[in-house]
Every structure is written in C-alpha cells, then in structure tokens.
Amino acid sequence: MAVKEVNIVLAGVGGQGVVVAADILGVAAIKTGLNVRIRNVHGLAQREGSVYSHVRIGDGVFGPKIPPLKAHAIVGFELSEAARHLHLLNPEFGILLLNGRLIYPLAHYTGHVAYPSKEEILSKILASVRAEAVHLIDADALALRAGNPRTVNVVMLGALSATGILPFSPELLVEAVRERVPKFALEENEKAFWLGYEEVSGGRTREA
C-alpha cells in the first residue's frame, strides 16, 4: 500500500488519553505496513496540563514533527488545546475534529489568569477554518453512552476514522484499540469507537 504522507495532530490535556490515542494510530499504521513517526509532548501537570502528539504516517515520512500548514487533521480533545495548533492545519484540505469541551486551568479559578469563555474560543476557531472542514462532537457525552467516561480518546479516533483520511480501515483501527486498551474495558472502548464513527459519518453504518 503506497501512502506518501498523512499528518495528524492530537491535542488535549493530561488525563484525556492523547498519548494512548497516538499509540493506537501507530499500531494500526504498523499493521498496514506503513512507516510511522510519533512525537509526544507532555505539559508540566500530570493532570490537565497541555499534551499533544504529532502522528505522521506514510512512505515519505522520516521526521516526527509536523511542519506548519501540513496537518491533514487536528483532533482536539479540548477546545483551547485545539486552538493552539491551528497554525499546523492545511487551509485547503485540513480537517478539524473538535470535542466541544473547555477545561479551565487551575490558574483561572485562582484568579491568576483571565481565560476566555468556551463561546469565545469556539468562535475564534470557527472563524479561522473552512466551515465544511469542522466536525464538532460532544465526545464526553458519547463516552458516557459507551459506558466509560475515559473513552473520549477512542470516541475521537472513531470520528477521525469516519473522515476517510486514514490509510487503513476502521476495522483495523479497532483491532489496534483492542491491543492498546485494558482488557476489562474492551467492550466500552469498541462501543465508543463506533459511536464516534457514526457521529461524523452522519449515522451511516460502517458497511455503507
């Protein structure tokens, strides 16, 4: 399978499973026989600190860092973190997947930092990206429907798979999910994946 390059940015905060999601994409790429390079960056805080991953898949990929304007997709697990990476998104073909959740840092609650509202951040994001490129998802609600609030990352992977930009099938990505998540949570994670998939596919089934 010849795939020159697919670049994915995963952006969120500590505790949302960003790095696990990057690992799952890496496992799926390897199963497909493709080169993959991953760059993980963790914030200072173990929980709710900034975390992002660059995932580069394809025969023409050698370095792990995605250059500006070269991302095929930004997967935002949290709104403000997605906004920080918009400069990487290609303006012509890039896709933006957004979990509609804003997580305020501790400094906001202590009064040390004036933080914009969810509406302000979302408005600025939508003003800078092609309308047809944006998929706004309530991944937290879908994770709860799946039976486990910690499956937000897998919901977002299902949504990403439904866009069709990944060089492997959703079924193969589910196989990678099974290999990377705890065995006791397999059922919830698989359900979370397909809920995210169907959210972006407009309810179209995986076989359609």
Secondary structure, 3 states (H helix, E strand, C coil): CCCCCEEEEEEEECCCCHHHHHHHHHHHHHHHCCCEEEEEEECCCCCCCEEEEEEEECCCCCCCCCCCCCECEEEECCHHHHHCCHHHECCCCCEEEEECCCCCCHHHHHCCCCCCCHHHHHHHHHHCCCHHHEEEECHHHHHHHHCCHHHHHHHHHHHHHHCCCCCCCHHHHHHHHHHHCCHHHHHHHHHHHHHHHHHHCCCCCCCC
